Amino acid sequence: MAAHITISSELYRRMLEHLFSGRTEELAFLLATPSENDRETLCVSDLFCVPSRAFSIQTTYHINLGDEVRAQMIKWAWDNQASLIEAHSHLGDFDAEFSPTDIAGLDDFVPHVWWRLQGRPYAALVFSQRGFDALVWIKSPKHFQELAVLHIAGLRDEHPTSLTMRSVRQRRGLRYYAI
């Protein structure tokens, strides 16, 4: 089965406004719970827009979130018995794709979050002016899969660029792809 994320049009609008609010990369976290009958469908319930003061580094092409905020986000998800979804922006007029630095950061961060949230799914989204790409960890913190669709309730379905999966397959082979 393919992974899906469902979000309200209001939360989606607020997230995008934040992600493209300045001249640097921005970050937001979403709380989500699996659908009652499908663990691979994550339903977004809340949004946290990360303020600039929370970063140890924030530039046009790189962000690094401080440890305190990482811990707060994990606690937020734990307290709400939810999964976390991270969303960040890449500035520029190009198709969305996670950078090699993004992938390296996710390789480090996802297993920690997975362990702290006792195996709850995790997802990461990256947005550019030309769309988004997304990865989802459903079955294991070591193996991600591509998101099939981002359903914006009441509006439309959006599909990822899939550029990250193509790049990862070329660089690393299929070992990170969940089958």
C-alpha positions as CSV (number, residue, x, y, z in Angstrom):
1,M,0.0,0.0,0.0
2,A,1.2,3.5,-0.7
3,A,1.7,6.2,1.9
4,H,-0.6,9.2,2.0
5,I,-0.8,12.4,4.1
6,T,-4.0,14.3,4.6
7,I,-4.0,18.0,5.8
8,S,-6.6,20.7,6.1
9,S,-6.4,23.5,3.6
10,E,-6.0,26.0,6.5
11,L,-3.0,24.2,8.0
12,Y,-1.5,23.7,4.5
13,R,-1.8,27.4,3.7
14,R,-0.3,28.4,7.1
15,M,2.6,26.0,6.6
16,L,3.4,27.3,3.1
17,E,3.2,30.9,4.3
18,H,5.8,30.1,7.0
19,L,8.1,28.1,4.7
20,F,8.3,30.9,2.2
21,S,8.1,33.8,4.6
22,G,11.7,35.0,4.3
23,R,15.1,34.8,2.6
24,T,16.3,31.7,4.4
25,E,15.2,28.1,4.6
26,E,12.4,27.7,7.1
27,L,11.1,24.6,9.0
28,A,7.8,23.5,10.4
29,F,6.6,20.4,12.2
30,L,3.2,18.8,11.9
31,L,1.5,16.4,14.2
32,A,-0.2,13.5,12.5
33,T,-2.0,10.3,13.5
34,P,-2.4,7.2,11.3
35,S,-5.9,6.6,9.9
36,E,-7.9,4.2,12.0
37,N,-7.9,1.5,9.3
38,D,-4.6,2.4,7.5
39,R,-1.2,2.9,9.2
40,E,0.1,4.4,5.9
41,T,-2.3,7.3,5.8
42,L,-1.2,10.1,8.2
43,C,-3.8,12.7,9.1
44,V,-2.4,16.0,10.1
45,S,-3.9,17.6,13.2
46,D,-1.6,20.5,14.2
47,L,1.3,22.7,13.0
48,F,4.3,24.3,14.7
49,C,6.2,26.9,12.7
50,V,9.8,27.0,13.9
51,P,10.9,30.5,14.8
52,S,14.4,31.7,13.6
53,R,15.7,31.8,17.2
54,A,15.4,28.0,17.4
55,F,18.1,27.4,14.8
56,S,21.8,27.0,15.5
57,I,22.3,27.7,11.8
58,Q,19.9,29.3,9.3
59,T,21.0,30.4,5.9
60,T,19.6,30.5,2.4
61,Y,20.8,26.9,1.8
62,H,21.1,25.3,5.2
63,I,19.3,25.0,8.5
64,N,20.3,23.3,11.7
65,L,17.7,23.0,14.5
66,G,18.9,23.4,18.1
67,D,18.7,20.3,20.3
68,E,16.2,22.0,22.7
69,V,13.6,22.4,20.0
70,R,14.2,18.9,18.7
71,A,13.4,17.6,22.1
72,Q,10.3,19.9,22.4
73,M,9.0,18.5,19.1
74,I,9.4,14.9,20.2
75,K,7.7,15.7,23.5
76,W,4.9,17.5,21.6
77,A,4.3,14.3,19.5
78,W,4.6,12.1,22.6
79,D,2.1,14.1,24.6
80,N,-0.4,13.9,21.8
81,Q,0.3,10.3,21.0
82,A,1.1,11.3,17.4
83,S,3.7,11.0,14.7
84,L,5.9,13.9,13.5
85,I,6.2,15.3,10.0
86,E,8.9,17.8,9.3
87,A,8.5,20.2,6.4
88,H,11.2,22.6,5.2
89,S,11.8,24.9,2.2
90,H,14.4,25.1,-0.4
91,L,14.6,28.5,-2.0
92,G,15.0,29.0,-5.7
93,D,13.1,28.2,-8.9
94,F,13.8,24.5,-9.3
95,D,11.9,21.2,-8.7
96,A,11.9,20.1,-5.1
97,E,14.3,17.4,-4.0
98,F,16.0,16.6,-0.7
99,S,19.7,17.5,-0.7
100,P,22.4,15.0,0.2
101,T,22.8,17.0,3.4
102,D,19.1,16.6,4.1
103,I,19.3,12.8,3.6
104,A,22.3,12.6,5.9
105,G,20.4,14.5,8.6
106,L,17.4,12.3,8.3
107,D,19.6,9.2,8.5
108,D,20.7,10.4,11.9
109,F,17.4,12.0,13.2
110,V,14.7,9.5,12.1
111,P,16.0,6.5,14.1
112,H,16.2,8.7,17.3
113,V,12.6,10.0,16.8
114,W,11.4,6.5,15.9
115,W,12.9,5.1,19.1
116,R,11.6,8.0,21.3
117,L,8.0,7.8,19.8
118,Q,8.0,3.9,20.0
119,G,7.8,3.1,16.4
120,R,5.4,5.8,15.2
121,P,5.7,6.7,11.5
122,Y,7.8,9.7,10.5
123,A,7.6,11.8,7.4
124,A,9.7,14.6,5.8
125,L,8.6,17.1,3.2
126,V,10.7,19.6,1.2
127,F,9.0,22.4,-0.7
128,S,10.3,24.6,-3.5
129,Q,8.6,27.1,-5.7
130,R,7.9,24.2,-8.1
131,G,6.3,21.7,-5.8
132,F,7.4,19.3,-3.1
133,D,9.1,15.9,-2.5
134,A,8.4,13.6,0.4
135,L,9.7,10.6,2.2
136,V,7.9,8.4,4.8
137,W,9.2,5.9,7.3
138,I,6.3,3.5,8.1
139,K,7.8,0.1,8.9
140,S,11.4,0.9,9.9
141,P,13.6,3.9,10.8
142,K,16.2,2.6,8.4
143,H,14.0,2.3,5.3
144,F,11.9,5.1,3.8
145,Q,9.4,5.0,1.1
146,E,8.0,7.6,-1.2
147,L,4.8,9.4,-0.4
148,A,2.1,8.7,-3.0
149,V,-0.1,11.7,-2.4
150,L,-0.6,14.8,-0.2
151,H,-4.3,15.2,0.1
152,I,-5.3,18.8,0.9
153,A,-8.8,18.4,2.2
154,G,-11.4,20.3,0.3
155,L,-8.9,21.4,-2.4
156,R,-6.9,18.9,-4.3
157,D,-4.3,16.1,-4.3
158,E,-0.6,17.0,-4.8
159,H,2.0,14.5,-5.9
160,P,5.7,14.6,-5.0
161,T,8.4,15.2,-7.6
162,S,9.9,11.8,-6.8
163,L,13.4,13.2,-7.6
164,T,14.8,12.2,-4.2
165,M,13.9,8.5,-4.7
166,R,15.5,8.5,-8.2
167,S,18.6,10.1,-6.8
168,V,18.9,7.8,-3.8
169,R,18.4,4.7,-6.0
170,Q,21.2,5.9,-8.3
171,R,23.6,6.8,-5.4
172,R,22.8,4.0,-2.9
173,G,20.9,1.3,-4.7
174,L,17.6,0.1,-3.4
175,R,18.6,-0.6,0.3
176,Y,16.8,2.4,1.6
177,Y,13.6,1.9,-0.4
178,A,10.9,0.1,1.5
179,I,9.3,-2.7,-0.6
